[in-house]
């Protein structure tokens, strides 16, 4: 990550053309800030600092941790303990299918939409993308969010690479030229 990434993000979040869906040049206000996985702690600290700075400048920022959000949704459905038991009893593939059935991308995006409606933020920051893998992947979630953002800019902090065409989580790939951590996505803007 570039040294001035959070300074540039701070300035963007103060810019009315970035905040306004009518003035925003991008049809879909989704932004990605990729970073190296070893920068996780630093990025978390920077998110707290920029949140504080923007709040002091009268900007309403909603910071969501995707992992925590998913755990809370499973708890609300009384499914978390059942999934823990399934993880022990079943193979990984069955468990991932059960997790996906219990927590569809649309449920997560509906929850984010409700928080946006209730909180009325200027900007939404979403972190915890790496913590929820492989249970949830970013590109299906973004696709599910398209119509639910109320026109608010959403900034995803992504531990990996985003080149404007595809994600590569943790900058990892398998040794046989098939990249199991890569997924294509074309409608978010790289802020790095």
Secondary structure, 3 states (H helix, E strand, C coil): CCCCHHHHHHHHHHCHHHHCCCCCCCCCCEEEEEECHHHHHHHHHHHHHHHHHHHHCCCCEEEEEHHHHHHHHHHHCCCHHHHHHHHHHCCHHHHHHHHHHHCCHHHHHHHHHHHHHHHCCCEEEEECHHHHCCCCCHHHHHHHHCCCCCCCEEEEEEEEEECCCEEEECCCCCCCCCCCCEEECCCCEECC
